[in-house]
Amino acid sequence: MKVLFVAGDPKPERWTVPISQLLPEADVRVWDPNGPAINADYAIVWQPPAQLFEREPGLKAVFNLGAGIDGLLKVPNLPSDLTVVRLEDAGMSAQMAEHVLHQILEVSRQMELYRHQQRQSQWKIHRPINRKEWPIGIMGLGHIGKRVATTLTSLDYAVNGWARSEHSIEGVHTFAGNEQFGEFLATTRVLVNTLPLTSETENILNYGVFSQLQPDAVLINVGRGEHLVEDDLLRALNEKKLQRASLDVFRKEPLPAGHPFWERTDITITPHISARTLRDATLEQITGKIRDHAKGLPITGIVDITRGY
C-alpha cells in the first residue's frame, strides 16, 4: 500500500513519521511537485494541487486533513468518482464549543465592562445574566454544530438549530430548509454559524438575515469567511441591527492590514483558531479508515461531492 502525504507542511515528517508508525504496512511518501508518479493508493491532503490528480490517477480515496472540504472540492480536476473522506471531529468539536461559549459569555456576562472597571479600580456589580434574554441559533447541525448546541443547552441556554435537512437533538428546537429559515432567525439573538461552505451557503450571512434577528443581536462566525457578506455586516453594525460580531474566519486570511474590521470595537477577531486540528487524534482516525478501506470495510465521513459535504 502506498500513501501520499500532500499538505504543504514545511516539516512533513511531523505527519509522515506517526503515519508510518500507525500504518506500518504502508509505504508513506511526501508529495514532490517535481517528482515522478508513485502510483499511490491513498492520499492524505490539505488543499492539494490539481497536479496531484493528473499524476496519480489510480487513487482509491483521498483523506482530507480537516472537516472543511471546500478547498479540496475547488480543485478543478478532482475526479467525480473518487472517494473523498472528511475528518470527523478529532477533538475539534470540543474546541469549537469552548470558543463559541467564550464569545457568548463575553457579551452576555458583560466581561469587557468588568475589565474596564478593573482598569479604573472600580468595584461595581451589574445585574446577573438572564438566559431567557439570550436565545441562541446554531446554523449547521453536523458534528460540530451538534456539540456546540448540546454544550449550550447543558448550561440552560435556549438553543435553536437550523440545517437544510431535519435533525433531532435533545433539548434543541430544530428547524429545517428554506421554508423554516425565517422562523429560526426570529427566535434567535445570538447567531452561530457552523455551516459547511457550498454554493447554497455562500453569502448566507447577509443584511437580510441580520435584519430578521432579535434586537441587540450578536453574530459568531466559525464557519467560513465566504459565508459572510462583509459590507452587510458593517452596515448592520452601523444601523444597530447587530450589537457586535465575533469572527474567526475571513475571505482572505490573514486578514489584510487596513481592513475595516481591525478598527471596529464591536468586532472581535481571532485568527482562525476556534478549532485546531489535533495531530494525534487526526492521524489515528485517518490511518484507521485507510486500513478499513483497504480491507473493503465500510468507513464513515465519505463526502457527497455533489452536495459539497
HELIX and SHEET records of a PDB file:
HELIX    1   1 GLU A   13  LEU A   22  1                                  10    
HELIX    2   2 GLN A   51  ARG A   55  1                                   5    
HELIX    3   3 ASP A   70  LEU A   73  1                                   4    
HELIX    4   4 MET A   92  SER A  108  1                                  17    
HELIX    5   5 MET A  111  ARG A  119  1                                   9    
HELIX    6   6 ARG A  131  GLU A  133  5                                   3    
HELIX    7   7 HIS A  143  THR A  153  1                                  11    
HELIX    8   8 ASN A  178  GLN A  180  5                                   3    
HELIX    9   9 PHE A  181  ALA A  186  1                                   6    
HELIX   10  10 TYR A  207  SER A  211  1                                   5    
HELIX   11  11 GLY A  225  HIS A  227  5                                   3    
HELIX   12  12 GLU A  230  ASN A  238  1                                   9    
HELIX   13  13 PRO A  260  GLU A  263  5                                   4    
HELIX   14  14 ARG A  279  ALA A  294  1                                  16    
SHEET    1   A 5 ASP A  27  VAL A  30  0                                        
SHEET    2   A 5 LYS A   2  VAL A   6  1                                        
SHEET    3   A 5 TYR A  42  VAL A  45  1                                        
SHEET    4   A 5 ALA A  61  ASN A  64  1                                        
SHEET    5   A 5 THR A  83  VAL A  85  1                                        
SHEET    1   B 7 VAL A 172  ALA A 176  0                                        
SHEET    2   B 7 VAL A 159  ALA A 163  1                                        
SHEET    3   B 7 ILE A 136  MET A 139  1                                        
SHEET    4   B 7 VAL A 190  ASN A 193  1                                        
SHEET    5   B 7 ALA A 217  ASN A 221  1                                        
SHEET    6   B 7 LEU A 242  LEU A 247  1                                        
SHEET    7   B 7 ILE A 267  ILE A 269  1                                        
END                                                                             
